């Protein structure tokens, strides 16, 4: 069965490469066409107007507006400090964007960085910032580091990533308040969950997580990493591996519990509001490196759509990621996949071709990252808009 799926996508790649317009296979309508709008475009009415009008003119019908980034809000919040990028203290960017977006017929999603609390070499100055106010909430690596370089940086300057621990009860309650405030106070069409993952495979060792795991399984997960078990020497290597597998499962469950909580909250209060999640594109890597079991989220109905961030520059690698997805995800869940396509790292025609390929392979929709990558040279998006208009 898996071989059949893979063959189908490979045939689609071949046909895409060799066929003319008349010879292409039947294509999806790409009914879901989203653009990510980064927080720097959420600072004033003028910037928001530009972004939303761009989306409308270029045939996008959904906008992911970043309203929580680096642990700061681009809306009026009781729980999250407001970004200093918003210079007018009375201005509520999200309220304005929702009203303007709906006038234009756009579906407006609040894009929130869930667990990523900071991503800059320079730490936040405000004592009220979550990183400074609740240092015990920060996740840790096995050597005690609270920072990760991860895969965020796209320049020579190393960005420092600080993640919240999904296993800390304070974090869990805090994020519930953040989500509740958003869906209660704003007429949103969707909540878009980003950075709903660990910093990397060596993270998750927040003290609250370690204590909880030890209560369940009788061992501090940190002690499983040493050669002799660091006091856990009575166990065989097989037994130690079994416990380490349970530690990986523990971290997956922590993320899934968080997603389930978001889902339940939205379902109770605003069931028409969509839940989408930006995820690592390879299901195996997502599950085993970042503990992001997004195929399970789809299967259990915890999210309406996942958005694999398929940012490969080469078309063949982009197609390979779709291969991996179709192999791992049962066919009945494919309609819940919106393909993330990059614009920041490639030419416009290359981005267009990946959108076209997504259409050929029957993907339900696409999301382009990002408006901000070329907002100063908006003509870049012309071939992309032509493809979306089909």
RAFENZI-V711929 format. One record per residue. RES is the residue in one letter. OMEGA is omega in radians with two decimals (999 if undefined). Layout:
BEGIN
res,omega
RES,OMEGA
RES,OMEGA
END
This chain:
BEGIN
res,omega
X,3.13
X,3.14
X,3.13
X,3.12
X,-3.12
X,3.13
X,-3.12
X,3.13
X,3.12
X,3.08
X,3.11
X,3.12
X,3.14
X,-3.12
X,3.12
X,-3.07
X,-2.99
X,-2.99
X,2.99
X,-3.12
X,-3.08
X,-3.04
X,-3.08
X,3.07
X,3.10
X,-3.00
X,3.05
X,-3.12
X,-3.03
X,-3.08
X,3.13
X,-3.09
X,-3.01
X,3.01
X,3.03
X,3.08
X,-3.04
X,-2.98
X,-3.12
X,3.08
X,-3.13
X,-2.98
X,-3.09
X,3.08
X,-3.10
X,3.13
X,-3.14
X,3.10
X,3.14
X,-3.09
X,-3.09
X,3.10
X,3.05
X,-3.10
X,-3.12
X,-3.08
X,-3.07
X,2.96
X,2.93
X,3.09
X,3.05
X,3.06
X,3.01
X,-3.07
X,-3.09
X,-3.11
X,3.00
X,3.12
X,-3.08
X,3.09
X,-3.09
X,-3.04
X,2.97
X,3.08
X,3.14
X,-3.02
X,3.02
X,-2.99
X,-3.06
X,3.14
X,-3.10
X,3.14
X,3.08
X,3.05
X,3.07
X,-2.99
X,3.10
X,-3.07
X,-3.13
X,-3.04
X,3.08
X,-3.07
X,-3.08
X,3.12
X,3.13
X,-3.08
X,3.13
X,-3.13
X,-3.12
X,3.14
X,-3.14
X,3.06
X,3.14
X,-3.13
X,3.14
X,3.00
X,-3.02
X,3.13
X,3.03
X,-3.12
X,-3.12
X,2.97
X,-2.94
X,-3.03
X,3.10
X,-3.06
X,-3.13
X,-3.13
X,3.12
X,3.08
X,-3.12
X,-3.05
X,-3.10
X,-3.10
X,-3.04
X,3.07
X,-3.14
X,3.08
X,-3.04
X,3.13
X,-3.13
X,-3.05
X,-3.09
X,-3.12
X,3.13
X,3.11
X,-3.06
X,3.08
X,-3.11
X,3.01
X,-3.12
X,3.10
X,3.03
X,3.13
X,3.05
X,-3.13
X,3.12
X,3.03
X,3.05
X,3.13
X,-3.03
X,-2.95
X,3.07
X,3.13
X,-3.13
X,3.13
X,-3.10
X,3.06
X,-3.14
X,3.12
X,3.00
X,-3.11
X,2.95
X,3.08
X,3.12
X,-3.11
X,-3.13
X,-3.10
X,3.10
X,3.11
X,-3.11
X,-3.12
X,3.13
X,-3.12
X,3.06
X,3.10
X,3.12
X,-3.13
X,-3.13
X,3.14
X,-3.12
X,-3.07
X,3.13
X,-2.99
X,-3.07
X,-3.13
X,-3.03
X,3.01
X,-3.14
X,2.95
X,-3.11
X,-3.08
X,3.09
X,-3.09
X,3.02
X,-3.06
X,3.04
X,3.14
X,3.09
X,-3.03
X,-3.10
X,3.13
X,-3.10
X,-3.01
X,2.96
X,-3.04
X,3.14
X,3.12
X,-3.13
X,3.14
X,-3.13
X,3.13
X,-3.13
X,3.07
X,-3.10
X,-2.96
X,3.01
X,3.14
X,3.01
X,-3.09
X,3.12
X,-3.11
X,3.12
X,-3.04
X,-3.10
X,-3.08
X,-3.07
X,3.13
X,3.10
X,-3.13
X,3.13
X,-2.97
X,-3.08
X,-3.09
X,3.11
X,3.10
X,3.12
X,-3.13
X,3.10
X,3.12
X,3.10
X,3.12
X,3.13
X,3.05
X,3.10
X,3.09
X,3.06
X,3.11
X,3.11
X,-3.12
X,3.07
X,-3.12
X,3.13
X,3.10
X,-3.13
X,3.09
X,3.12
X,3.11
X,3.13
X,3.13
X,3.05
X,-3.09
X,-3.13
X,3.14
X,3.14
X,-3.12
X,-3.14
X,-2.98
X,-3.11
X,-3.03
X,3.13
X,-3.14
X,-3.13
X,2.98
X,3.08
X,-3.14
X,3.01
X,-3.00
X,3.01
X,-2.96
X,-3.14
X,-3.07
X,-3.14
X,3.11
X,3.12
X,-3.07
X,-2.97
X,3.11
X,-3.08
X,3.08
X,-3.08
X,-3.03
X,-2.96
X,3.06
X,3.07
X,3.11
X,3.09
X,-3.06
X,-3.11
X,3.10
X,-3.14
X,3.06
X,3.06
X,3.13
X,2.86
X,3.14
X,3.10
X,-3.11
X,-3.04
X,-2.96
X,3.10
X,3.13
X,-3.14
X,-3.11
X,-3.11
X,3.10
X,3.06
X,3.12
X,3.13
X,3.10
X,3.07
X,3.00
X,-3.09
X,-3.13
X,-3.11
X,3.06
X,-3.00
X,-3.01
X,3.09
X,-3.01
X,-3.07
X,3.13
X,-3.12
X,3.12
X,3.12
X,-3.10
X,3.01
X,-3.02
X,3.04
X,-3.09
X,-3.09
X,2.97
X,-3.02
X,-2.97
X,-3.09
X,3.13
X,-3.10
X,-3.13
X,3.09
X,3.06
X,3.10
X,-3.12
X,3.13
X,3.03
X,3.12
X,3.13
X,3.08
X,3.11
X,-3.11
X,-3.08
X,3.02
X,3.09
X,-3.04
X,-3.09
X,-3.14
X,3.00
X,-3.07
X,3.08
X,0.02
X,3.03
X,-3.03
X,-3.11
X,-3.07
X,-3.07
X,3.09
X,3.09
X,-2.91
X,3.11
X,3.07
X,-3.00
X,-3.06
X,3.12
X,3.09
X,3.12
X,3.12
X,3.11
X,-3.13
X,-3.11
X,-3.06
X,999
END
